[in-house]
């Protein structure tokens, strides 16, 4: 396997960046978290990125180091690319390839641990390959490990009527009621809708406060949104009520074969959240995926401590049932894995971090 550093400027020069994103993000199995916009977002958060070519295929690595001491750890989010319909042999080769990337990072960059989470459907055979390559399961770097997909939107010739029929009666009625109540959805553009984009971002945080989720950094998030939208990798919509007030929003990532729900938020009007607006936005995402022939990826319905399909009465069942009402099906993914590349130096890094945390 040939591992090479990408040329200087790969993630910043417009032509080189476009070529990288075409293969790392837009190609089958591609993902935004392997793209130049994500790399720029990491740089704004003081995380170094290293673009590599693995047998000619792009792979973005993020590296964190302890100040002055090095002792770096690396992570690879949603790479390398593996198409949604990849054969088992192609998927099974990923752990071994990433193990060799890890060895290269140890020698060339002083990396002591590598964490990875390629977007691969789970299987016993794949898990055996992870173990054979020296990896073990670890905490997820994303909110959810698994996904809920509507594959019918990617079927050639699928019609709007056909996909709409997959929604349950309640959701269809809510969409009809939203139209009757004058709720309208509009697509935002980064060139002339910056104020609306900022308002949409504030709705993400308003919703996070209500639901006790982590809030986003508005300024950094807006920079990344605009970068993604200019690259054609993100869509943003807002729903306005009959008085023209923004009451809900949704963003979606366009990558590989998928259109993926990314951020969503809503504003309480009176004492309640306008459910019809939220549902209408979700339907807009699904219909956009159908028009583009993509899988509508509604994200996951699992959290730490609750990684299996939720059952009635369990935590996360409400979110699972909500997404299922749109016709989405649970897709079990392989999830995050880690490998310690240099046990002695990794132990030293862990000890130093423990001392530093104790001194805060």
C-alpha positions as CSV (number, residue, x, y, z in Angstrom):
1,X,0.0,0.0,0.0
2,X,1.4,3.4,-1.0
3,X,0.8,6.3,1.4
4,X,1.7,9.8,0.2
5,X,1.3,13.3,1.6
6,X,-1.0,15.4,-0.6
7,X,0.7,18.4,-2.3
8,X,0.9,21.6,-0.3
9,X,-2.3,23.7,-0.9
10,X,-4.5,20.7,-1.6
11,X,-7.1,21.9,0.9
12,X,-6.8,25.7,0.1
13,X,-6.0,26.2,-3.6
14,X,-9.4,26.4,-5.4
15,X,-8.5,23.9,-8.1
16,X,-6.8,21.4,-5.9
17,X,-9.5,21.7,-3.3
18,X,-12.2,21.1,-5.8
19,X,-10.4,18.0,-7.1
20,X,-10.0,16.7,-3.5
21,X,-13.6,17.3,-2.6
22,X,-14.8,15.6,-5.8
23,X,-13.2,12.4,-4.7
24,X,-13.4,12.6,-0.9
25,X,-16.9,14.1,-0.6
26,X,-18.9,13.9,-3.8
27,X,-17.9,10.4,-5.0
28,X,-19.8,7.3,-3.9
29,X,-19.1,6.7,-0.2
30,X,-17.7,10.2,0.2
31,X,-18.4,12.2,3.3
32,X,-18.3,15.9,4.3
33,X,-16.0,15.0,7.2
34,X,-13.3,14.1,4.7
35,X,-13.6,17.4,2.8
36,X,-11.8,20.7,2.7
37,X,-14.5,22.7,4.5
38,X,-14.3,20.3,7.4
39,X,-10.5,20.7,7.4
40,X,-11.0,24.5,7.6
41,X,-13.4,24.1,10.5
42,X,-10.9,21.9,12.3
43,X,-8.1,24.5,11.7
44,X,-10.3,27.2,13.3
45,X,-10.5,25.0,16.3
46,X,-6.7,24.6,16.4
47,X,-6.7,21.0,15.2
48,X,-4.1,20.2,12.5
49,X,-5.3,18.3,9.4
50,X,-3.1,16.1,7.2
51,X,-4.4,15.2,3.7
52,X,-3.0,11.9,2.5
53,X,-3.4,9.7,-0.6
54,X,-3.7,6.0,0.1
55,X,-3.1,4.1,-3.1
56,X,-4.2,7.3,-4.8
57,X,-7.4,7.7,-2.8
58,X,-7.9,10.7,-0.5
59,X,-7.9,10.4,3.2
60,X,-8.1,13.3,5.7
61,X,-6.4,12.8,9.1
62,X,-6.9,15.1,12.1
63,X,-4.0,15.3,14.6
64,X,-3.9,16.7,18.2
65,X,-0.7,17.1,20.1
66,X,0.2,18.0,23.6
67,X,1.9,21.5,23.8
68,X,5.7,21.3,23.5
69,X,5.7,17.5,24.1
70,X,4.1,16.2,20.9
71,X,2.7,12.7,21.8
72,X,0.1,13.1,19.1
73,X,-3.2,11.3,18.7
74,X,-4.9,11.1,15.3
75,X,-8.5,10.6,14.2
76,X,-10.0,9.8,10.8
77,X,-13.7,10.7,10.5
78,X,-15.9,8.8,8.0
79,X,-13.0,7.7,5.8
80,X,-11.8,6.0,3.7
81,X,-14.8,6.2,1.4
82,X,-16.7,3.0,0.9
83,X,-19.9,3.1,-1.4
84,X,-23.2,2.3,0.3
85,X,-23.4,-0.8,-2.0
86,X,-19.7,-1.8,-1.5
87,X,-19.1,-5.6,-1.6
88,X,-18.2,-7.3,1.7
89,X,-14.6,-7.8,0.6
90,X,-14.1,-4.1,0.0
91,X,-15.5,-3.3,3.4
92,X,-13.5,-6.0,5.1
93,X,-10.2,-4.5,3.7
94,X,-10.8,-1.2,5.6
95,X,-9.5,-2.2,9.0
96,X,-6.2,-3.6,7.6
97,X,-5.7,-0.5,5.5
98,X,-6.3,1.8,8.4
99,X,-3.9,-0.2,10.6
100,X,-1.2,0.4,7.9
101,X,-2.1,4.1,7.9
102,X,-1.7,4.1,11.7
103,X,1.8,2.6,11.4
104,X,2.8,5.3,8.9
105,X,1.5,8.0,11.2
106,X,3.5,6.5,14.1
107,X,6.7,6.7,12.1
108,X,6.1,9.9,10.3
109,X,4.1,12.0,12.7
110,X,4.8,10.5,16.2
111,X,1.2,9.4,16.6
112,X,0.6,7.2,19.6
113,X,-3.1,6.4,19.1
114,X,-5.4,6.4,16.1
115,X,-9.2,6.6,16.3
116,X,-11.3,5.9,13.3
117,X,-15.0,5.7,12.4
118,X,-15.5,4.9,8.7
119,X,-19.1,4.8,7.5
120,X,-19.5,1.0,7.2
121,X,-22.6,-1.2,7.9
122,X,-22.0,-3.5,10.8
123,X,-21.4,-7.2,10.4
124,X,-19.7,-10.0,12.4
125,X,-17.2,-10.5,9.6
126,X,-16.2,-6.8,9.7
127,X,-15.8,-6.8,13.5
128,X,-13.5,-9.8,13.2
129,X,-11.4,-7.8,10.7
130,X,-11.2,-4.9,13.2
131,X,-9.9,-7.2,15.9
132,X,-7.5,-8.9,13.5
133,X,-6.0,-5.5,12.7
134,X,-5.5,-4.6,16.3
135,X,-8.5,-2.3,16.7
136,X,-11.0,-2.3,19.5
137,X,-14.4,-0.5,19.8
138,X,-14.3,2.9,21.5
139,X,-16.5,5.9,22.3
140,X,-18.3,7.4,19.3
141,X,-17.1,10.8,18.1
142,X,-20.5,11.5,16.7
143,X,-23.9,11.8,18.6
144,X,-25.2,8.6,17.1
145,X,-23.4,5.4,16.0
146,X,-26.2,4.1,13.8
147,X,-28.4,5.7,11.1
148,X,-31.9,5.8,9.8
149,X,-32.2,5.9,6.0
150,X,-34.9,6.1,3.5
151,X,-33.4,4.2,0.6
152,X,-36.5,4.5,-1.6
153,X,-35.6,8.1,-2.5
154,X,-32.5,6.8,-4.3
155,X,-34.5,4.4,-6.5
156,X,-34.5,5.4,-10.1
157,X,-37.9,6.7,-11.2
158,X,-39.3,7.1,-7.7
159,X,-42.1,9.7,-7.7
160,X,-43.1,12.3,-5.1
161,X,-46.4,10.6,-4.6
162,X,-44.7,7.2,-4.0
163,X,-42.3,8.6,-1.4
164,X,-45.1,10.7,0.2
165,X,-47.1,7.5,0.7
166,X,-44.3,6.0,2.8
167,X,-45.0,8.7,5.5
168,X,-47.6,7.6,8.1
169,X,-51.0,9.3,8.2
170,X,-50.1,11.6,11.0
171,X,-47.1,13.1,9.2
172,X,-49.0,13.5,6.0
173,X,-51.8,15.3,7.8
174,X,-49.3,17.6,9.6
175,X,-47.8,18.6,6.2
176,X,-51.2,19.3,4.8
177,X,-52.1,21.4,7.9
178,X,-48.8,23.3,7.6
179,X,-49.7,24.3,4.0
180,X,-53.2,25.3,5.1
181,X,-51.8,27.5,7.9
182,X,-49.6,29.4,5.5
183,X,-46.3,27.9,6.5
184,X,-43.8,28.2,3.7
185,X,-40.3,26.8,3.3
186,X,-37.5,28.7,1.6
187,X,-34.0,27.6,0.6
188,X,-31.3,29.9,1.9
189,X,-28.3,31.1,-0.2
190,X,-25.0,32.1,1.4
191,X,-24.6,35.2,-0.8
192,X,-27.7,37.1,0.2
193,X,-29.3,35.2,3.2
194,X,-26.6,35.7,5.9
195,X,-29.0,37.2,8.3
196,X,-31.5,34.4,7.9
197,X,-28.6,31.9,8.3
198,X,-27.6,33.5,11.6
199,X,-31.2,33.4,12.7
200,X,-31.3,29.7,11.7
201,X,-28.2,29.0,13.8
202,X,-29.8,30.7,16.8
203,X,-32.7,28.3,16.5
204,X,-30.3,25.4,16.8
205,X,-29.2,26.8,20.2
206,X,-32.8,27.7,21.3
207,X,-33.7,24.1,20.7
208,X,-30.6,22.8,22.4
209,X,-31.5,24.8,25.5
210,X,-35.0,23.4,25.6
211,X,-33.8,19.8,25.1
212,X,-30.6,20.1,27.1
213,X,-28.3,19.4,24.3
214,X,-24.9,21.0,23.7
215,X,-25.0,24.3,22.0
216,X,-23.1,25.3,18.9
217,X,-20.6,28.1,18.5
218,X,-22.6,30.5,16.3
219,X,-19.7,32.3,14.6
220,X,-17.7,29.2,13.8
221,X,-20.7,27.3,12.7
222,X,-21.8,30.1,10.3
223,X,-18.3,30.1,8.7
224,X,-18.5,26.4,8.2
225,X,-22.1,26.5,6.9
226,X,-21.2,29.2,4.3
227,X,-18.1,27.3,3.2
228,X,-20.1,24.1,2.8
229,X,-22.9,25.8,0.9
230,X,-20.4,27.5,-1.5
231,X,-18.9,24.0,-2.1
232,X,-22.4,22.5,-2.8
233,X,-22.1,20.3,0.2
234,X,-24.9,21.7,2.3
235,X,-28.5,22.9,2.0
236,X,-30.3,25.1,4.5
237,X,-34.0,25.8,4.7
238,X,-36.2,27.9,7.0
239,X,-39.9,27.7,7.6
240,X,-41.8,30.9,8.0
241,X,-45.3,31.3,9.4
242,X,-48.1,33.3,7.8
243,X,-46.7,36.5,9.3
244,X,-43.3,35.8,7.7
245,X,-41.6,34.9,11.0
246,X,-38.8,32.3,10.9
247,X,-40.1,29.5,13.2
248,X,-38.0,26.5,12.2
249,X,-34.9,25.5,10.3
250,X,-33.1,22.4,8.9
251,X,-29.7,21.9,7.2
252,X,-28.6,18.8,5.3
253,X,-25.2,17.6,4.1
254,X,-24.8,16.5,0.4
255,X,-22.2,13.9,0.2
256,X,-21.6,10.5,-1.4
257,X,-25.0,8.8,-2.1
258,X,-26.7,10.6,0.8
259,X,-28.5,13.8,1.8
260,X,-28.0,13.8,5.6
261,X,-30.0,15.7,8.2
262,X,-27.4,17.9,10.0
263,X,-28.8,20.6,12.2
264,X,-32.5,21.3,13.0
265,X,-34.1,23.8,15.3
266,X,-37.4,25.5,16.0
267,X,-38.9,28.4,18.0
268,X,-41.7,28.2,20.5
269,X,-44.7,30.2,19.3
270,X,-46.8,31.0,22.3
271,X,-46.6,27.9,24.5
272,X,-45.8,25.3,21.8
273,X,-43.4,24.5,19.0
274,X,-45.0,24.5,15.5
275,X,-44.9,20.8,14.7
276,X,-46.2,21.2,11.2
277,X,-43.3,23.5,10.3
278,X,-40.7,21.0,11.5
279,X,-42.4,18.1,9.6
280,X,-42.6,20.2,6.5
281,X,-38.9,20.9,6.6
282,X,-38.1,17.2,7.0
283,X,-40.3,16.5,4.1
284,X,-38.4,19.1,2.1
285,X,-35.2,17.2,2.8
286,X,-36.7,13.9,1.8
287,X,-38.1,15.3,-1.4
288,X,-34.8,17.0,-2.3
289,X,-33.1,13.6,-1.8
290,X,-35.6,12.0,-4.2
291,X,-35.1,14.7,-6.8
292,X,-31.3,14.1,-6.7
293,X,-31.5,10.3,-6.5
294,X,-29.9,10.1,-3.1
295,X,-30.6,8.2,0.1
296,X,-32.4,10.4,2.6
297,X,-30.3,10.0,5.7
298,X,-32.3,11.2,8.8
299,X,-29.4,10.7,11.2
300,X,-29.4,8.4,14.2
301,X,-31.7,7.6,17.1
302,X,-29.2,6.3,19.6
303,X,-27.0,7.9,22.3
304,X,-24.3,6.7,24.7
305,X,-25.7,3.9,26.8
306,X,-28.5,3.2,24.4
307,X,-27.0,1.9,21.1
308,X,-29.6,-0.7,20.2
309,X,-32.9,-0.2,18.4
310,X,-35.1,1.5,21.0
311,X,-38.1,-0.3,22.3
312,X,-41.4,1.3,23.4
313,X,-40.8,3.0,26.8
314,X,-37.1,3.2,26.4
315,X,-35.0,6.4,26.1
316,X,-34.7,7.5,22.4
317,X,-37.8,5.5,21.4
318,X,-39.7,8.8,20.7
319,X,-37.0,10.0,18.2
320,X,-36.8,6.5,16.6
321,X,-40.5,6.4,16.2
322,X,-40.6,9.9,14.8
323,X,-38.0,9.1,12.1
324,X,-39.7,5.8,11.3
325,X,-42.9,7.8,10.7
326,X,-41.2,9.3,7.6
327,X,-40.4,5.8,6.3
328,X,-36.9,5.6,7.6
329,X,-35.3,2.3,8.5
330,X,-32.6,1.5,11.1
331,X,-29.2,0.9,9.6
332,X,-26.6,-0.6,12.0
333,X,-23.1,0.7,11.5
334,X,-19.8,-0.6,12.6
335,X,-18.9,2.5,14.6
336,X,-15.7,3.9,16.1
337,X,-12.6,1.9,16.8
338,X,-9.1,2.7,18.2
339,X,-5.7,1.3,18.1
340,X,-2.7,2.1,20.4
341,X,0.3,2.4,18.2
342,X,3.0,3.1,20.8
343,X,1.9,1.7,24.2
344,X,4.7,3.2,26.2
345,X,4.4,6.7,24.8
346,X,0.6,6.5,24.9
347,X,0.8,5.7,28.7
348,X,3.1,8.7,29.1
349,X,0.6,10.9,27.3
350,X,-2.3,9.7,29.4
351,X,-0.3,10.3,32.6
352,X,0.6,13.9,31.5
353,X,-3.0,14.7,30.6
354,X,-4.1,13.4,34.0
355,X,-1.7,15.7,35.7
356,X,-2.7,18.7,33.6
357,X,-6.4,18.1,34.2
358,X,-5.7,17.9,38.0
359,X,-3.9,21.2,37.9
360,X,-6.8,23.1,36.3
